[in-house]
Amino acid sequence: MSTHGRRVPPGRAGRLRLRRNLATALRGADLLERKLRLLLDRERAQRRAAEDAGSAWREALADADTWLVRGVLLGGEQALAQAVPADRARVGVEWAALMGVRHPAAVTWTAPVRSAAEPTPPNTALAHAETAYRAAVRAAAEYAARQAAAELLAAEAGRTRQRVRALRRHWIPRLRRELAALELALEETEHEEAVRRRWAASRGAR
């Protein structure tokens, strides 16, 4: 008798090994199912956060585009060029791990700083556009991070689900069949030994 290419010793030693293997497989399946639940819960949370960030991004972008058009109509393209600071926004991603899965957990945002020597937006519309574009960039970064986290968690959940399925549908039933067959064989052997002992005892009593 063999289990995945490993030969199971006969008799009680084999029964003990199969029982241990079965207990290990059952514990492994339970742990994997717990991991799967945690992954799916975190994935759902990340997808909800991504939806919120995506909505905020689209709303801020539409608002910014509206103010930009107004600002350019009021001051021309030259006014737009003057309104852009030399500094750039900086976005960072903080990572976390859940059940061994590294994924984006938060976004850090540093807005561009306009120096004292730089001109401010020449009209109110461009000032509103700048504020809205900053909000849009921040929301876009948040959306991208949350979406990436959800995808990474979903991929690991898929792999975990496959391992659980392999244990529950194949490995554990196979161990149970092998254990049942070995226990039946042991029971038959013990019965035969008991019959021989009674026969030998009856012959000795004559």
Secondary structure, 3 states (H helix, E strand, C coil): CEECCEECCCHHHHHHHHHHHHHHHHHHHHHHHHHHHHHHHHHHHHHHHHHHHHHHHHHHHHHHHHHHHHHHHHHHHHHHHHHCCCCCCEEEEEEEEECCEEEEEEEEEECCCCCCCCCCCCCHHHHHHHHHHHHHHHHHHHHHHHHHHHHHHHHHHHHHHHHHHHHHHHHHHHHHHHHHHHHHHHHHHHHHHHHHHHHHHHHHHC
